């Protein structure tokens, strides 16, 4: 009978793991969509500008503004994806000296610091958006607010990734295995 009934702690862990997996999946999907769409729009617009310029000796103008608007989205989506996959550069000198418990405490503290930092930067970024709201790109009329919004969205993505990593660290048997990516997983 005990095998059929999961303990409340195990059930909570299962629910937490499912929520974390869903949030991480949504973050990855949004980041991939942003990266692909930003890169595609930049490529198509700049290619169209080149074709029109060679065909007519005049440019359209607006395609030259697209990288200024979309490149921050491409970069921040890549940064968030790297965080999701654990592919940022890490210094692991202390990890070899600490046991499993020490590494868990160190990594949990690190995630609290990362989450607090990036959520704070997102909050401060809201002030930057207000300041840059008056700046407009001359041809498209799009405000610089859209480019700076990429930073805020990226910071929120990194903060959420830190929170889901925190939960993963609590649930993992080996804290050093959290957010490690192996090539075999892609196959």
C-alpha positions as CSV (number, residue, x, y, z in Angstrom):
1,X,0.0,0.0,0.0
2,X,2.9,2.4,0.8
3,X,4.2,2.0,-2.7
4,X,0.9,3.3,-4.1
5,X,0.8,6.4,-2.0
6,X,3.5,8.8,-2.5
7,X,4.7,10.8,0.5
8,X,3.6,14.5,0.6
9,X,7.2,15.6,0.3
10,X,7.8,13.5,-2.8
11,X,4.5,14.8,-4.3
12,X,5.6,18.4,-3.7
13,X,9.0,17.7,-5.2
14,X,7.3,16.2,-8.3
15,X,5.0,19.2,-8.6
16,X,7.9,21.6,-8.1
17,X,10.0,19.7,-10.7
18,X,7.1,19.8,-13.2
19,X,6.6,23.6,-12.7
20,X,10.3,24.3,-13.0
21,X,10.4,22.2,-16.2
22,X,7.5,24.1,-17.7
23,X,8.9,27.5,-16.8
24,X,12.3,26.6,-18.2
25,X,10.6,25.2,-21.4
26,X,8.7,28.5,-21.8
27,X,11.9,30.5,-21.3
28,X,13.8,28.4,-23.8
29,X,10.9,28.5,-26.4
30,X,10.6,32.3,-26.0
31,X,14.4,32.8,-26.3
32,X,14.7,30.6,-29.4
33,X,11.7,32.4,-31.0
34,X,13.2,35.8,-30.3
35,X,16.7,34.8,-31.6
36,X,15.4,33.2,-34.8
37,X,12.9,36.0,-35.5
38,X,15.4,38.8,-34.8
39,X,18.1,37.2,-36.9
40,X,15.6,36.5,-39.7
41,X,14.2,40.0,-39.8
42,X,17.6,41.5,-39.8
43,X,18.9,39.3,-42.6
44,X,15.8,39.8,-44.8
45,X,15.7,43.5,-44.3
46,X,19.4,44.0,-44.9
47,X,19.3,41.7,-47.9
48,X,16.3,43.7,-49.3
49,X,18.2,46.9,-48.8
50,X,21.2,45.6,-50.7
51,X,19.0,44.3,-53.6
52,X,17.1,47.6,-53.8
53,X,20.3,49.7,-53.6
54,X,21.9,47.8,-56.5
55,X,18.7,47.7,-58.5
56,X,17.8,51.4,-58.1
57,X,20.9,53.2,-56.7
58,X,18.7,54.3,-53.8
59,X,18.2,52.7,-50.4
60,X,15.0,52.2,-48.5
61,X,16.5,53.5,-45.3
62,X,14.6,51.6,-42.7
63,X,16.6,48.3,-43.0
64,X,19.7,50.0,-41.7
65,X,17.8,50.7,-38.5
66,X,16.8,47.1,-37.9
67,X,20.1,45.9,-36.4
68,X,19.9,48.8,-33.9
69,X,16.5,47.6,-32.9
70,X,16.8,43.8,-33.1
71,X,20.4,43.0,-32.3
72,X,19.9,43.6,-28.5
73,X,17.0,41.0,-28.7
74,X,19.3,38.5,-30.4
75,X,22.1,39.0,-27.9
76,X,19.8,38.8,-24.8
77,X,18.0,35.8,-26.1
78,X,21.4,34.1,-26.5
79,X,22.5,35.0,-23.0
80,X,19.3,33.6,-21.5
81,X,19.7,30.4,-23.6
82,X,23.3,30.0,-22.4
83,X,22.1,30.4,-18.8
84,X,19.4,27.8,-19.4
85,X,21.9,25.3,-20.7
86,X,24.6,26.1,-18.1
87,X,27.0,27.3,-20.8
88,X,28.3,30.4,-19.3
89,X,31.9,30.5,-18.2
90,X,32.3,29.2,-14.6
91,X,35.1,29.2,-12.1
92,X,35.0,25.9,-10.3
93,X,38.1,26.2,-8.0
94,X,36.0,26.0,-4.8
95,X,33.8,23.1,-6.1
96,X,36.7,20.6,-5.8
97,X,37.3,21.6,-2.2
98,X,33.6,21.4,-1.1
99,X,31.6,18.3,-0.7
100,X,28.1,17.8,-2.0
101,X,26.5,19.8,0.8
102,X,29.0,22.6,0.6
103,X,28.5,22.9,-3.2
104,X,24.7,22.9,-2.7
105,X,25.0,25.8,-0.2
106,X,27.4,27.7,-2.4
107,X,25.3,27.3,-5.6
108,X,22.1,28.1,-3.8
109,X,23.7,31.3,-2.4
110,X,24.9,32.1,-5.9
111,X,21.5,31.7,-7.4
112,X,19.9,34.1,-4.8
113,X,22.6,36.7,-5.7
114,X,22.1,36.2,-9.4
115,X,18.3,36.4,-9.1
116,X,18.4,39.5,-6.9
117,X,20.9,41.2,-9.2
118,X,19.0,40.6,-12.4
119,X,15.6,41.4,-11.0
120,X,17.1,44.7,-9.7
121,X,18.6,45.5,-13.0
122,X,15.3,44.9,-14.7
123,X,13.7,47.2,-12.2
124,X,16.3,49.9,-12.9
125,X,15.9,49.3,-16.6
126,X,12.3,50.6,-16.4
127,X,13.8,54.0,-15.6
128,X,16.1,53.7,-18.6
129,X,13.1,53.0,-20.8
130,X,11.4,56.1,-19.6
131,X,14.5,58.2,-20.4
132,X,15.0,56.6,-23.9
133,X,11.4,56.8,-24.8
134,X,11.8,60.1,-26.5
135,X,14.6,58.9,-28.8
136,X,13.3,57.8,-32.2
137,X,14.9,56.2,-35.1
138,X,14.6,58.7,-37.9
139,X,13.2,56.5,-40.7
140,X,11.0,54.0,-38.9
141,X,9.9,56.3,-36.1
142,X,10.4,53.4,-33.6
143,X,11.6,54.6,-30.2
144,X,14.8,53.3,-28.7
145,X,12.5,52.0,-25.9
146,X,12.2,48.8,-28.0
147,X,15.9,48.1,-28.1
148,X,16.3,48.8,-24.4
149,X,13.3,46.6,-23.6
150,X,15.4,43.7,-24.7
151,X,17.7,44.2,-21.7
152,X,14.8,44.2,-19.3
153,X,13.3,41.1,-20.8
154,X,16.7,39.4,-20.8
155,X,17.3,40.3,-17.1
156,X,13.9,38.9,-16.2
157,X,14.7,35.7,-18.1
158,X,18.0,35.4,-16.3
159,X,16.3,36.1,-12.9
160,X,13.7,33.4,-13.6
161,X,16.4,31.0,-14.7
162,X,18.2,31.6,-11.4
163,X,15.0,30.9,-9.5
164,X,14.4,27.7,-11.4
165,X,18.0,26.7,-10.9
166,X,17.6,27.3,-7.2
167,X,14.7,24.8,-7.1
168,X,16.6,22.4,-9.3
169,X,19.5,22.6,-6.8
170,X,17.2,21.9,-3.9
171,X,15.7,18.8,-5.7
172,X,19.0,17.4,-7.2
173,X,20.9,14.6,-5.6
174,X,24.1,16.1,-7.1
175,X,24.2,19.9,-7.2
176,X,27.1,20.0,-9.7
177,X,24.9,18.2,-12.2
178,X,22.3,21.0,-12.3
179,X,22.3,23.0,-15.6
180,X,25.1,20.9,-17.0
181,X,24.6,20.1,-20.7
182,X,26.0,17.1,-22.5
183,X,26.2,16.7,-26.2
184,X,24.5,13.3,-26.0
185,X,21.3,15.0,-24.8
186,X,20.9,16.7,-28.2
187,X,20.8,13.4,-30.0
